[in-house]
Amino acid sequence: MTAPRSTPKPDPAITIHCTTCGSEDVRRDASVAWNAELQTWEIVTVFDNADCEECGGEASLTEREIVA
């Protein structure tokens, strides 16, 4: 599978964490569409639901600023 197109980087830079356990091993569901011209999958929509691989279930997510 081809990597999805890039999205603008937030400023300041952030990491995304599970609010329950603090893990960064989190996922979001998305819908993608095939772009025949570019020969790649493109993200159409990112859904609200999130999962934490560490907790093993649905999760709420929080952003943390990366401090240099």
TORGU-371738 format. One record per residue: residue number from 1; x, y, z of N, C-alpha, C, O, CB in turn. Coordinates in nm, 2 decimals, decimal comma, always signed. Glycine has a CB too. Layout:
N
+------+--------+--------+--------+--------+--------+--------+--------+--------+--------+--------+--------+--------+--------+--------+--------+
! resi !     nx !     ny !     nz !    cax !    cay !    caz !     cx !     cy !     cz !     ox !     oy !     oz !    cbx !    cby !    cbz !
+------+--------+--------+--------+--------+--------+--------+--------+--------+--------+--------+--------+--------+--------+--------+--------+
!  NUM !      X !      Y !      Z !      X !      Y !      Z !      X !      Y !      Z !      X !      Y !      Z !      X !      Y !      Z !
...
+------+--------+--------+--------+--------+--------+--------+--------+--------+--------+--------+--------+--------+--------+--------+--------+
END
This chain:
68
+------+--------+--------+--------+--------+--------+--------+--------+--------+--------+--------+--------+--------+--------+--------+--------+
! resi !     nx !     ny !     nz !    cax !    cay !    caz !     cx !     cy !     cz !     ox !     oy !     oz !    cbx !    cby !    cbz !
+------+--------+--------+--------+--------+--------+--------+--------+--------+--------+--------+--------+--------+--------+--------+--------+
!    1 !  +0,08 !  -0,12 !  +0,00 !  +0,00 !  +0,00 !  +0,00 !  +0,09 !  +0,12 !  +0,00 !  +0,19 !  +0,13 !  +0,07 !  -0,10 !  +0,00 !  +0,12 !
!    2 !  +0,05 !  +0,22 !  -0,08 !  +0,12 !  +0,35 !  -0,09 !  +0,09 !  +0,44 !  +0,03 !  -0,03 !  +0,44 !  +0,08 !  +0,09 !  +0,42 !  -0,22 !
!    3 !  +0,18 !  +0,51 !  +0,08 !  +0,16 !  +0,60 !  +0,19 !  +0,06 !  +0,71 !  +0,15 !  +0,06 !  +0,76 !  +0,04 !  +0,30 !  +0,66 !  +0,24 !
!    4 !  -0,02 !  +0,75 !  +0,25 !  -0,12 !  +0,86 !  +0,22 !  -0,05 !  +0,99 !  +0,20 !  +0,07 !  +1,01 !  +0,24 !  -0,22 !  +0,87 !  +0,33 !
!    5 !  -0,12 !  +1,08 !  +0,13 !  -0,06 !  +1,21 !  +0,11 !  -0,03 !  +1,28 !  +0,24 !  -0,10 !  +1,25 !  +0,34 !  -0,15 !  +1,30 !  +0,02 !
!    6 !  +0,07 !  +1,37 !  +0,24 !  +0,10 !  +1,43 !  +0,37 !  +0,01 !  +1,54 !  +0,40 !  -0,06 !  +1,60 !  +0,31 !  +0,25 !  +1,49 !  +0,36 !
!    7 !  -0,01 !  +1,57 !  +0,53 !  -0,09 !  +1,68 !  +0,57 !  +0,00 !  +1,79 !  +0,64 !  +0,11 !  +1,76 !  +0,67 !  -0,20 !  +1,63 !  +0,68 !
!    8 !  -0,05 !  +1,91 !  +0,64 !  +0,03 !  +2,01 !  +0,70 !  +0,07 !  +1,98 !  +0,85 !  -0,01 !  +1,92 !  +0,92 !  -0,05 !  +2,15 !  +0,70 !
!    9 !  +0,19 !  +2,02 !  +0,88 !  +0,24 !  +1,99 !  +1,02 !  +0,19 !  +2,10 !  +1,11 !  +0,19 !  +2,21 !  +1,08 !  +0,40 !  +1,99 !  +1,02 !
!   10 !  +0,14 !  +2,05 !  +1,23 !  +0,10 !  +2,15 !  +1,33 !  +0,21 !  +2,23 !  +1,38 !  +0,33 !  +2,18 !  +1,38 !  +0,02 !  +2,08 !  +1,45 !
!   11 !  +0,19 !  +2,35 !  +1,43 !  +0,29 !  +2,44 !  +1,48 !  +0,24 !  +2,49 !  +1,62 !  +0,14 !  +2,57 !  +1,62 !  +0,33 !  +2,55 !  +1,39 !
!   12 !  +0,29 !  +2,45 !  +1,73 !  +0,41 !  +2,37 !  +1,75 !  +0,39 !  +2,22 !  +1,72 !  +0,27 !  +2,18 !  +1,71 !  +0,46 !  +2,39 !  +1,89 !
!   13 !  +0,50 !  +2,15 !  +1,71 !  +0,49 !  +2,00 !  +1,68 !  +0,42 !  +1,93 !  +1,80 !  +0,44 !  +1,98 !  +1,92 !  +0,63 !  +1,94 !  +1,65 !
!   14 !  +0,35 !  +1,83 !  +1,78 !  +0,28 !  +1,76 !  +1,88 !  +0,29 !  +1,61 !  +1,87 !  +0,34 !  +1,55 !  +1,77 !  +0,13 !  +1,79 !  +1,88 !
!   15 !  +0,26 !  +1,54 !  +1,98 !  +0,24 !  +1,39 !  +1,98 !  +0,10 !  +1,37 !  +2,02 !  +0,04 !  +1,45 !  +2,09 !  +0,35 !  +1,32 !  +2,07 !
!   16 !  +0,04 !  +1,25 !  +1,98 !  -0,10 !  +1,22 !  +2,02 !  -0,09 !  +1,10 !  +2,12 !  -0,02 !  +1,00 !  +2,09 !  -0,18 !  +1,18 !  +1,89 !
!   17 !  -0,17 !  +1,11 !  +2,23 !  -0,16 !  +1,01 !  +2,33 !  -0,30 !  +0,97 !  +2,37 !  -0,40 !  +1,04 !  +2,36 !  -0,09 !  +1,06 !  +2,45 !
!   18 !  -0,31 !  +0,84 !  +2,42 !  -0,43 !  +0,79 !  +2,49 !  -0,45 !  +0,86 !  +2,62 !  -0,35 !  +0,87 !  +2,70 !  -0,43 !  +0,63 !  +2,51 !
!   19 !  -0,57 !  +0,91 !  +2,65 !  -0,59 !  +0,98 !  +2,78 !  -0,59 !  +0,89 !  +2,90 !  -0,58 !  +0,93 !  +3,01 !  -0,72 !  +1,06 !  +2,77 !
!   20 !  -0,62 !  +0,76 !  +2,87 !  -0,62 !  +0,66 !  +2,98 !  -0,48 !  +0,62 !  +3,03 !  -0,45 !  +0,62 !  +3,15 !  -0,70 !  +0,54 !  +2,94 !
!   21 !  -0,40 !  +0,57 !  +2,93 !  -0,27 !  +0,52 !  +2,97 !  -0,15 !  +0,60 !  +2,93 !  -0,04 !  +0,57 !  +2,97 !  -0,26 !  +0,38 !  +2,91 !
!   22 !  -0,17 !  +0,70 !  +2,84 !  -0,06 !  +0,79 !  +2,80 !  +0,01 !  +0,74 !  +2,68 !  +0,11 !  +0,80 !  +2,63 !  +0,03 !  +0,81 !  +2,91 !
!   23 !  -0,02 !  +0,62 !  +2,63 !  +0,05 !  +0,56 !  +2,51 !  +0,03 !  +0,64 !  +2,39 !  -0,07 !  +0,71 !  +2,36 !  +0,00 !  +0,42 !  +2,49 !
!   24 !  +0,14 !  +0,64 !  +2,30 !  +0,13 !  +0,70 !  +2,17 !  +0,09 !  +0,60 !  +2,06 !  +0,08 !  +0,63 !  +1,95 !  +0,27 !  +0,76 !  +2,13 !
!   25 !  +0,07 !  +0,47 !  +2,10 !  +0,03 !  +0,37 !  +2,01 !  -0,12 !  +0,37 !  +1,99 !  -0,19 !  +0,28 !  +2,03 !  +0,08 !  +0,23 !  +2,06 !
!   26 !  -0,16 !  +0,48 !  +1,92 !  -0,30 !  +0,50 !  +1,90 !  -0,34 !  +0,50 !  +1,75 !  -0,25 !  +0,52 !  +1,67 !  -0,35 !  +0,63 !  +1,96 !
!   27 !  -0,46 !  +0,47 !  +1,72 !  -0,51 !  +0,46 !  +1,58 !  -0,64 !  +0,54 !  +1,56 !  -0,72 !  +0,55 !  +1,66 !  -0,53 !  +0,31 !  +1,54 !
!   28 !  -0,66 !  +0,59 !  +1,44 !  -0,79 !  +0,64 !  +1,40 !  -0,84 !  +0,57 !  +1,27 !  -0,75 !  +0,53 !  +1,19 !  -0,78 !  +0,80 !  +1,38 !
!   29 !  -0,97 !  +0,56 !  +1,25 !  -1,02 !  +0,50 !  +1,13 !  -1,03 !  +0,61 !  +1,03 !  -1,05 !  +0,73 !  +1,06 !  -1,16 !  +0,44 !  +1,16 !
!   30 !  -1,02 !  +0,57 !  +0,90 !  -1,03 !  +0,67 !  +0,79 !  -1,09 !  +0,61 !  +0,67 !  -1,09 !  +0,49 !  +0,65 !  -0,89 !  +0,73 !  +0,76 !
!   31 !  -1,14 !  +0,69 !  +0,58 !  -1,19 !  +0,65 !  +0,45 !  -1,09 !  +0,70 !  +0,35 !  -1,05 !  +0,81 !  +0,35 !  -1,33 !  +0,70 !  +0,42 !
!   32 !  -1,05 !  +0,61 !  +0,25 !  -0,96 !  +0,65 !  +0,15 !  -1,02 !  +0,62 !  +0,01 !  -1,11 !  +0,54 !  +0,00 !  -0,82 !  +0,57 !  +0,16 !
!   33 !  -0,97 !  +0,69 !  -0,09 !  -1,01 !  +0,68 !  -0,23 !  -0,89 !  +0,66 !  -0,31 !  -0,78 !  +0,73 !  -0,29 !  -1,10 !  +0,80 !  -0,27 !
!   34 !  -0,90 !  +0,58 !  -0,42 !  -0,79 !  +0,56 !  -0,51 !  -0,78 !  +0,67 !  -0,61 !  -0,88 !  +0,71 !  -0,67 !  -0,81 !  +0,42 !  -0,58 !
!   35 !  -0,66 !  +0,73 !  -0,62 !  -0,64 !  +0,83 !  -0,72 !  -0,56 !  +0,77 !  -0,84 !  -0,44 !  +0,74 !  -0,82 !  -0,56 !  +0,96 !  -0,66 !
!   36 !  -0,63 !  +0,74 !  -0,95 !  -0,57 !  +0,67 !  -1,06 !  -0,46 !  +0,75 !  -1,13 !  -0,36 !  +0,70 !  -1,18 !  -0,68 !  +0,64 !  -1,16 !
!   37 !  -0,47 !  +0,88 !  -1,13 !  -0,37 !  +0,97 !  -1,19 !  -0,24 !  +0,96 !  -1,11 !  -0,13 !  +0,95 !  -1,17 !  -0,42 !  +1,11 !  -1,20 !
!   38 !  -0,25 !  +0,97 !  -0,98 !  -0,13 !  +0,97 !  -0,89 !  -0,09 !  +0,82 !  -0,85 !  +0,02 !  +0,80 !  -0,80 !  -0,15 !  +1,05 !  -0,77 !
!   39 !  -0,18 !  +0,73 !  -0,88 !  -0,15 !  +0,59 !  -0,84 !  -0,12 !  +0,57 !  -0,70 !  -0,02 !  +0,51 !  -0,66 !  -0,04 !  +0,53 !  -0,93 !
!   40 !  -0,21 !  +0,63 !  -0,62 !  -0,19 !  +0,62 !  -0,47 !  -0,33 !  +0,63 !  -0,40 !  -0,43 !  +0,69 !  -0,46 !  -0,10 !  +0,73 !  -0,42 !
!   41 !  -0,34 !  +0,59 !  -0,28 !  -0,46 !  +0,61 !  -0,20 !  -0,45 !  +0,75 !  -0,13 !  -0,34 !  +0,79 !  -0,09 !  -0,47 !  +0,50 !  -0,09 !
!   42 !  -0,56 !  +0,82 !  -0,13 !  -0,57 !  +0,95 !  -0,06 !  -0,67 !  +0,95 !  +0,05 !  -0,78 !  +0,89 !  +0,03 !  -0,60 !  +1,06 !  -0,17 !
!   43 !  -0,64 !  +1,00 !  +0,16 !  -0,73 !  +1,01 !  +0,27 !  -0,85 !  +1,11 !  +0,23 !  -0,83 !  +1,22 !  +0,19 !  -0,66 !  +1,06 !  +0,40 !
!   44 !  -0,97 !  +1,06 !  +0,25 !  -1,09 !  +1,14 !  +0,22 !  -1,14 !  +1,19 !  +0,35 !  -1,17 !  +1,31 !  +0,36 !  -1,20 !  +1,05 !  +0,15 !
!   45 !  -1,16 !  +1,11 !  +0,45 !  -1,21 !  +1,15 !  +0,58 !  -1,14 !  +1,07 !  +0,69 !  -1,11 !  +0,95 !  +0,68 !  -1,36 !  +1,12 !  +0,59 !
!   46 !  -1,11 !  +1,14 !  +0,80 !  -1,06 !  +1,07 !  +0,92 !  -1,18 !  +1,08 !  +1,02 !  -1,23 !  +1,18 !  +1,06 !  -0,93 !  +1,14 !  +0,98 !
!   47 !  -1,22 !  +0,96 !  +1,07 !  -1,33 !  +0,95 !  +1,16 !  -1,30 !  +0,98 !  +1,30 !  -1,18 !  +0,98 !  +1,34 !  -1,39 !  +0,81 !  +1,15 !
!   48 !  -1,40 !  +1,01 !  +1,38 !  -1,38 !  +1,05 !  +1,52 !  -1,33 !  +0,94 !  +1,61 !  -1,26 !  +0,96 !  +1,71 !  -1,51 !  +1,11 !  +1,58 !
!   49 !  -1,37 !  +0,82 !  +1,59 !  -1,34 !  +0,70 !  +1,67 !  -1,19 !  +0,68 !  +1,68 !  -1,12 !  +0,70 !  +1,57 !  -1,41 !  +0,58 !  +1,63 !
!   50 !  -1,14 !  +0,65 !  +1,79 !  -0,99 !  +0,62 !  +1,81 !  -0,98 !  +0,50 !  +1,90 !  -1,06 !  +0,46 !  +1,98 !  -0,92 !  +0,74 !  +1,88 !
!   51 !  -0,87 !  +0,43 !  +1,88 !  -0,84 !  +0,31 !  +1,95 !  -0,69 !  +0,32 !  +2,01 !  -0,61 !  +0,38 !  +1,94 !  -0,85 !  +0,18 !  +1,87 !
!   52 !  -0,67 !  +0,26 !  +2,12 !  -0,54 !  +0,25 !  +2,18 !  -0,49 !  +0,10 !  +2,18 !  -0,56 !  +0,02 !  +2,23 !  -0,54 !  +0,30 !  +2,33 !
!   53 !  -0,38 !  +0,08 !  +2,11 !  -0,33 !  -0,06 !  +2,11 !  -0,28 !  -0,11 !  +2,24 !  -0,28 !  -0,22 !  +2,27 !  -0,21 !  -0,06 !  +2,01 !
!   54 !  -0,24 !  -0,01 !  +2,33 !  -0,19 !  -0,05 !  +2,46 !  -0,31 !  -0,09 !  +2,55 !  -0,30 !  -0,19 !  +2,62 !  -0,11 !  +0,07 !  +2,53 !
!   55 !  -0,41 !  -0,01 !  +2,55 !  -0,53 !  -0,04 !  +2,63 !  -0,62 !  -0,15 !  +2,57 !  -0,69 !  -0,22 !  +2,64 !  -0,62 !  +0,09 !  +2,65 !
!   56 !  -0,61 !  -0,16 !  +2,44 !  -0,69 !  -0,27 !  +2,37 !  -0,83 !  -0,23 !  +2,34 !  -0,91 !  -0,32 !  +2,33 !  -0,68 !  -0,39 !  +2,45 !
!   57 !  -0,86 !  -0,10 !  +2,33 !  -1,00 !  -0,07 !  +2,30 !  -1,01 !  +0,08 !  +2,26 !  -0,92 !  +0,15 !  +2,23 !  -1,09 !  -0,09 !  +2,42 !
!   58 !  -1,14 !  +0,13 !  +2,26 !  -1,17 !  +0,26 !  +2,23 !  -1,10 !  +0,36 !  +2,32 !  -1,07 !  +0,33 !  +2,44 !  -1,32 !  +0,29 !  +2,23 !
!   59 !  -1,06 !  +0,47 !  +2,27 !  -0,98 !  +0,57 !  +2,35 !  -1,02 !  +0,71 !  +2,31 !  -1,07 !  +0,74 !  +2,21 !  -0,83 !  +0,55 !  +2,32 !
!   60 !  -1,00 !  +0,80 !  +2,41 !  -1,00 !  +0,94 !  +2,39 !  -0,85 !  +0,98 !  +2,37 !  -0,77 !  +0,93 !  +2,43 !  -1,07 !  +1,02 !  +2,51 !
!   61 !  -0,83 !  +1,08 !  +2,28 !  -0,69 !  +1,12 !  +2,25 !  -0,67 !  +1,26 !  +2,30 !  -0,76 !  +1,34 !  +2,31 !  -0,67 !  +1,11 !  +2,10 !
!   62 !  -0,54 !  +1,29 !  +2,33 !  -0,50 !  +1,42 !  +2,37 !  -0,37 !  +1,45 !  +2,30 !  -0,29 !  +1,37 !  +2,27 !  -0,48 !  +1,43 !  +2,52 !
!   63 !  -0,35 !  +1,58 !  +2,27 !  -0,23 !  +1,63 !  +2,21 !  -0,13 !  +1,68 !  +2,32 !  -0,17 !  +1,74 !  +2,41 !  -0,26 !  +1,74 !  +2,11 !
!   64 !  +0,00 !  +1,65 !  +2,29 !  +0,10 !  +1,70 !  +2,38 !  +0,21 !  +1,77 !  +2,29 !  +0,26 !  +1,72 !  +2,20 !  +0,17 !  +1,59 !  +2,47 !
!   65 !  +0,24 !  +1,90 !  +2,33 !  +0,34 !  +1,97 !  +2,26 !  +0,48 !  +1,91 !  +2,28 !  +0,51 !  +1,87 !  +2,39 !  +0,34 !  +2,12 !  +2,30 !
!   66 !  +0,56 !  +1,90 !  +2,17 !  +0,69 !  +1,85 !  +2,18 !  +0,78 !  +1,96 !  +2,22 !  +0,79 !  +2,06 !  +2,15 !  +0,74 !  +1,78 !  +2,05 !
!   67 !  +0,84 !  +1,95 !  +2,34 !  +0,93 !  +2,06 !  +2,39 !  +1,07 !  +2,02 !  +2,35 !  +1,12 !  +1,91 !  +2,39 !  +0,91 !  +2,08 !  +2,54 !
!   68 !  +1,14 !  +2,11 !  +2,28 !  +1,28 !  +2,09 !  +2,24 !  +1,38 !  +2,10 !  +2,35 !  +1,50 !  +2,08 !  +2,33 !  +1,32 !  +2,18 !  +2,13 !
+------+--------+--------+--------+--------+--------+--------+--------+--------+--------+--------+--------+--------+--------+--------+--------+
END
